[in-house]
């Protein structure tokens, strides 16, 4: 049988693990969004250098990257929502820090 102290430690580890899991998923999505935005920026610069000759491959790549970015954006918002619900379930009601740390809106700013 587990002692009360050991049980409390296990519960705290589980709480931290679940919350941290959501955080890792949000960070992963945010990093992917940043990379895709950087790729789109360089693709757009390359297209401007081409001066009117837009290769079909570049258009397909741009569309594909934008679709992926949309999926990662939806995932990031979903997991941030889950994190907030999880925090409320354990009694934490001030979520300002969550919005500051996982500021998805900031990385999406100036989205084309």
Secondary structure as UniProt FT lines:
FT   HELIX           4..50
FT   TURN            51..52
FT   HELIX           56..89
FT   TURN            90..91
FT   HELIX           96..101
FT   HELIX           104..108
FT   TURN            109..110
//
